[in-house]
Amino acid sequence: MVKTYSKIFALLVMIFVSSCKNEQQDTEVSKTQFPDKDLNPIDRYGELLVAVQTNHVFADGKTFVDCEPKIPSEKILEKYQEQKEQPDFDLEAFVLEHFTLPVTPTSGFEADTTRTTEEHINALWSYLKRDADSVENGSRIALPNAYIVPGGRFQEVYYWDSYFILLGLKEAGEIDLIENILDNFAYQINTIGFIPNGNRTYYLGRSQPPFFAEMVNLLAEIKEEKSVYLKYHDVLEKEYAFWMKGAQGLKPSETEARVVKMPDSHVLNRYFSNTQTPRAESYFEDITTAKEADRDAQEVYLNIAAACESGWDFSSRWFADPNKMSTIQTTQIVPVDLNALMYNLEQTLAKVRRYADDVEGAEQMVKAAASRKDAIDKWLWDATQQTFTDYDLKAEALSPILSLAMVYPLYFKVASPQQAEHVATTLESQFLKPGGLVTSLINNKQQWDSPNGWPPHQWLAIRGLQTYGLNDLANEITGRWLHLNDRVYKRTGKMLEKYNVIDTTLVAGGGEYPTQDGFGWTNGVYLDLKK
């Protein structure tokens, strides 16, 4: 820990923070709507945040931005300015004096490995559940209904995690909680304009993979279909408008926000971000990456945040050089998984509009979905490797990186039967490992690459294969994955965020933080596959 700071360092920090504020693009949320507590922590704490993050006061950069100030933040900043140049100034002591540290949701939970894995998971729900938020002083965005957090360092609701958590809640009979979670997302769409990465102010610049339509479909299977679809009609329309913003008026080969117009005029989507500044929760990591990259820092920050919007933070999928984070170019990639999700959103909206007696609008969505399906087949199917992959706009070619994003067209029924069989062959010959499916074939120490396997992809692959009658492979993946989950639970007492599927004696690694336990989507996928 550093106890003193030079005037030169302070001046540089102030200049850098000021430039970050000036560079930040408009977000979907007007800051005039919110008091100071709802600012991004970079704007709220400025030089203090930079000092805390660059001097590693906490091992995990997320810790500080999740702290709650004990007194108004402007008072804390005044005290910091008064004290920082004093010879005996202790930055860590200052932070601990003025902030309350976050508490891990499962900190009071003691695992009992004499329980079955299912019993363990069902005992965890109450520890992962958070009641409706009251007004808070920290970075959390208050939500009106109860929800489930993933666990570990993740103490807020996460967008795409929640779909897989819902699978487990369905098996646990928690139907009211499922609807509460959907209502929270509807609330965010209505008040913010989109569903952010998570309910934190530092996530307001980005979303996550658009699984809301599939959440609505899940609830519609449980409750009366028409009433569910009509209840969420307006917010589904707003979700679609967010992802398609800028599509009107685009010319071939042009991009705008999250929309790409391909050379043949087909419209597809990409991940993006509303900000071009370092992430508050990973400030040091981002400025380090920007220094290593031989290009404009704002461009690097934009592409880092866009990768976070993908949920795959980070993966060789987004790198020009699969082994170098500094070559990140997420916004140049047209992702196959995102476009399969958008196809599902269009299909869902077609159904919803029919229930709303909007026949013409329903037909528009049918046509949009059909056009996207054609575009996926043309631009995201690799006839040489016989699988789905991403498209690199900069290289004007299919990405050579194969990943489990290939299973999304199967789950969402975009693939032809022949394509599904080819994908199954690729999965079995290259991706199937002792513990399940590996995320990619690249081992570069990124967590969304080899040797890691993640619960969502196992589930999507299994259910996608079953859709096309490819049950033998689906059953093999299921057996290996559940066996790995059981073995690790009996050995450690934990359900992990991700797993090493190649060497099953090791835990997963890579990424910006240690492997987390809890764990929301692992629990949901396990219960659904075990039924």
N, C-alpha and C positions, 0 to 999 in steps of 0.2 A: 504494500500500500504506500502511496505517495503522500507525505504529510504537508509539503509546501509546494507552492506553484509560483513560477516566475511571472513577472508582468508581461513578458513577451508571449508566454503560453496563453495567458488570459486574453491578451489582445487578439491573438490568432483565433482563439475559440470564438470570441465575440464576432469577429469578421465572418467566420465560417457559418455560425448560426444565423447571422443576418442574411447571408447569401442564400442559405437553405430556405429561409422564409420567403425571400423574393422569388426563388426559383419554383416554389411549389405551385403546381397548377391548381385550378379551381376543382374542388371535389364536388360530389353530388350533394353534399350537405353544406348549407350556408352557415358559416360560423356565427353570423348574427343571431341565429336561432338559439344558441347555447351560451351559458355563462362560462367563466374561465375553466371550470372543472371539466368541461367537455372538449377542451382543446387537445390536439395531439400533444403528448408529453414533450416533444421537441420544442413546440411553441410555448408550452406551459412553463417548462423549467429551464429552457435555453442553455446557458453556460453551465449551470449545475448538472444538467443531464450529460452534457459532453464530458465534464470532468469525471462524473461517476462511471460512465461507460468506458471511457478511454483509460482510466486508471484501475479498471477491474475491481471496483469495490465489492461487487458480487460476482461469483463464478459464472452465473447465468445472467445475461443482460436483461432478460424478461423480468427478473426479480424487482428491479428498481421501478420500472414502469407500471408494475402491478401494486406497488406500495400505495398506502393511503396517507396523505399528509395530515398531521395532527393539528395544524393551524393553517389558515389560508395561504396558498402558494406564494402570493406576492410578499407576505411577511417572511416566509422562508427564504425567498430570494434576497430580500433586504438584509437578513441576517448573514446570508452567505457572502454578499458583497462586503459587509462590514468585517467579517472574520477571516476570509480566505487568505489574506496576505499576512496574517499573524504568524510568527515563527513556530508556534506550537499548534497550529491548526491541524486537526485530524479529520479528514474528509469522511471516513467511515463512521466515526463517532458522531459527526454532525448529522449524517443521514439517519443513523439509528435514533438520534435524539428527536428528530423532526418528522419521522415517518414510521408508520406501522407496517411491519413486514407481512407479506401474504402468507396465508396458511394453506397447506396442501389438503385438499378435501378428504383424502384417505389417511391422513396422519394418525387418526385414532383407531384405524382398523387393524385388527390382528388376524392374520390368516391362520386357518386351521386346515392343514392338508389332509386330515382324516375325512374332511368333507369331499364330496365329488366336485368336479369342476363346475357343474351346473349349480350345486348348492352354494359354492363359493361366489359365483357370479350373482345369484339372486340375493345373497347377503350384502353384496357391494352396492346395490342400487341406491339404498338410502344414504350411503356416504357420497355417492356421485350426484345425488339430487340436490338441486338448489331451488329454494322457494322463490316466489316472485320477489324481484329486487325492490328494496327501498332506495331512496335517494342516497347516493354515495359520493364521497369526496375524491375517490381515486379515478382511474381510467375506465372503470366498468360502465357500460351503457345499460341503464336499468331496463329490465324487461318485465312485462305485466303478469306473466304466468310462470309456473314452475318449469324447470328444464333439467337436463342431465349434462354434466361436464365430463370430458373424457377421463380426467384423472392426472396425477403427477403434477407437472408444472402448468398444465392446462386447466385453469380454474374458471373458464368462461365457456359459453356455448360455442361450438364451431359448426359452420354451415354444413359441409358435406359429411363430416363425421356423424352428424345427427341422423342421416338416413339409415345408416347401419346400426346405430343405437336403437332406432325405432323397431328394427327387426327383432331385437331382443326384448324390447318392451312389449311388443305384440305377443311374443311367446310367454311373457310373464303376466299377461292379462292387464297391462297398464294402459288401457285404451284412453282414459281421460288425460293421462300424461302425454300420450302421443298427440292428442288434439291440442293440448296446451302448447306443445313445442311448435306445431304448425301455426298456431295463433301468434306465437312470438315472432315467427318469421314474417307472417302477414303484417304484424305491427311494424317491423323494421322496414318492410317494403313501403308501407304507407307513410312512415314518418321520415325515413332516410332516403328512400327512392330506390333502394336495392337491399339485398341481404349481404352485409359485410362478412369478411373472413371470420370474425368473431365479435362478440359484443364488448369491444374495447375501442376507445377513441383512436388508438393507434392503428386500428384496422379499417378505418373509414375510407381509405384510399383504394381498397380492393375488395372483391367478392371472393367466391370459391366456386368449384364446379357446380353448375346449376341443377341440383338434385331436388329442388322444391317440387317440381311437377311430379316426380316419382314418389315423393312423400305424400302428395295429395292422392295419387293413384293407390298407394298403400292404404290410406285411411278410407278411401272409397270402396276398397275390398272388404273392409271391416264393418262400416256403417252404410246407411242408405246412399247409394251412389249419386243420385241426382242432387240431393241436398248438399253433399260434400262438394261436388264440382261447382255448384252455384255459389256456395259460401265463399270459395276461394277464386271465383272467376276474375274479379277485378285485380287481385294481386298477381295472378298468373299473367294477366295482360301486361301489368307493370314490370314484372320480371322479364318478360320477353322484350318489352320496349327498352329496358336497360341494356340488355345484351345486343340489341339490334340498333342502338342509337348510332346515327351517322350513315346508315345504309342507303338512305335516299340521296340520290345525286352522285353517288360514287361512280367513277368510270372504271373500266377494266384495268386491273393491276394496281388499283389504288386501295389504300387502307384508311380507316378512320376509327379511332378508339378500338372497340372489340370486334370490328367488322372488316372483312377482307373481300374485295371483289376480284375473283380470279380472272385470268386473261380471256376466258370464254364467257364472262359475265355471270357465272354462278357465284352466289353469295355464301361465304363460309365465315366462321368466327375464329378468333384467336384470344388468348389471355392478354390482359393489359393492366394498367394501373392509372389512377388519377393523380399520382404523385411522382416526383422526380427527386426525392430526397432520401437519405438513409432511413432505414427502418429504426424507429425509436427503440424497439426491443432487441435489435441486433446492430446497434449503431457502430460499434467498433469493427465488427465483421464486415459491414458494408463499406466503410471508408477504407478498410484494408484492401478489399477486393477492387475498389475503384482505383486505388493507387497502383495495383498490379496490372490493371487494364490499360492498354495503350489507346484510350479514347476518352471522350467527354464523360465526366463523372455522372452528370444527369442521366445520360443514356444508360449507364451501368445501373444506376439506382432504379430507373424505370423497369429495366429487364429483370432485376432481382425481385422487385415487387410483383411483376407479372408472373414470375415463376411461383411466388407464394400464392397468387390467386389460383394457380393450377392445382394447388394442393401437393404437387410434387416438388417440394423445396428441400433439396435440390436434386437434379437428375441430369445425366448426360444428354437427355432429350433436348435440353435447352442450350447446350454448349456447342460452339463452332468446333472447338477441340474437346472431345468428350472427357478429357482428363484435366481440363483447366476451367475452373469456375470463372476466371477473369474474362473468358470468351463468351460469357452468357449473352444470348440473343433471343430470348423468349418471344419477343414481339415479332420476330421474323419466322416463327414456326406456326403453321396451321395444324392444330392438334386433332387427331382422330377421335380421342375420347370426348373432347368438348363438343365436337360437331355431332357425335352420336347423341349426346345429352340434349343438344339443341333440336335434333330431329324428334326426340321424345317430347320435348316441350311443345313443339309444333303439333305433333299428333295429339297430345293431351288437350291443347287449346282447341283443336278441331272438335273434339268430343264435347268440351265444355261449351263451346259456342252453339253446338246443336241443342244441348239442354237449355240454353238461353234463347232458343228459337232464332238464332242468328244464322240462317242457312247460308247466306252469301259469305259471311265472315268465316264460317266453318270450311267452306269450299276454298277460300283463300289459304287457310292453314293446311288443308290437304295438298294444295298445289305447292306451297312452300316446303312442306315435308318431302314431297316427291322430288322437287328440284334439289333439295339438299342430299337426298339419297343418291341421286344421279351424280352429284358433285363429289360425294364421298367415294363412290365407285370409280369415278374418273381420276380424281386427284389424290386420293389417300389409299388406294389399293396398289400394292407393289406386285405386278405380275411376275417379276423375276424371282422375288423371294416368296411369292405366294402368301402374302399376309397383308394386313392393314398397317400402315405406318403414317408418320407425320409428313408434311410438306414444308420444305425450306424455301421461303420466298426469296431470300438473298441468293441462294444457289440456283434457284429455279429448277429444283429437282426434289425427288423424294428423299427424306432423311434416311441415311444408312443405319440409324440406331433403331433396333427392334426393342420393343418393350411391351408390357402387359396392357398398354393402351389398346392393343389389338383386340382385346376381348369385348370392348364396349359395343362394337357393331353387332356382335352376336347377342349380347344381352338385350339390346334395344331393337333387335330384329331388322337391322339394316343390311346384314350380309345375306347373300344368296346361299342356298344349301351347299353348293360347290365351294364357295368361299369359306364357309364355316368348317367344312371338312379340311380344307388346306390349313386354316388357322389351327385346328386341332392337331394336325400333323406337326406343325411348327412348335406348338406348345409341348407336345409329348417328346419330340426329338431334341429340343434345345432348352426349354424352360422348366421342365419337370425335374425336380430335385428331391432328395430324401424327405424334406419337410414340406413340400408343396411346390408352388410356382415361384421362381425367382423373378424379380421385377424387371431386370434387364440383363444383358449379357456382359455389361461393362463393370469392371471392379475398379472404382476410382475413389473410394472412401466417401462417396455421397450416399445418403441414406435411401434415396429412391433409385438405387442401382443394386447390382450384385454385391454381396450374397443375400440381400434382404428380401423377404417376402412380407406382404402387407395384407391384412384381413380383407379390405374391400375388394382387392383384385382376385383373391381366391374365390370369394363369393360370386363376383360378377362372372368370372370364368366358368365356375361350376354351373350356375344357373343359365348362362348363355349356351354352354354345351348341351345342357339338358333340353333347351328349347329346340335344338336341331337334332335331338335324339341321339346325341353322342354321349351316351350314359356311362360307358365303360371308363372313359377317361375322366369324366366328371366324378365318378365314384372313387377312382384312384386318387385324385387330387383331394377329395373330401377326407378320405381315410388318412392320408399322409399329414394333412394340415391339423386335423383334430387330434391325431396321435401326438404330434409335436406340441400342440397346446397343452395337452394333458401331462406330457412328460415334464415340460418346463414348469407347469403349475406345481406338480408334486415335488419338483426339485427346489423351487424357489418360493412357492406360495403366491405367485404373481401371474396375472394375465398381462402380457406385454403389448406395447403399442405396435411392435413389428418383431420379426423373428429371422434368425439366420437359418435359411432353409437348405443350405448346402452342408455346413458342419453343424449338425443339430445339438452338439455338445456345447456350443458357444451361444451367447446372446448376440442379438443384432448390434451393429455399430454404424459408424459414419454419421455425418451431419453435424449440426451446430450445438447439439445438446445430448446428454446421455439418454439411453432408451428408457421410456417412461412406463410406469405400471398403472393399472386401474382396471382394464382400460376400455373405455366406452365401446368403440367399434369392434374390438376383439370380442368383447362379451356378446354383443348383438349377433355377430356373424357366427360365433360358436353355438349359441342357442338355436339359431335358425337352421344351421346345418345338422345339428344333433337331433332335431325333431323327427 
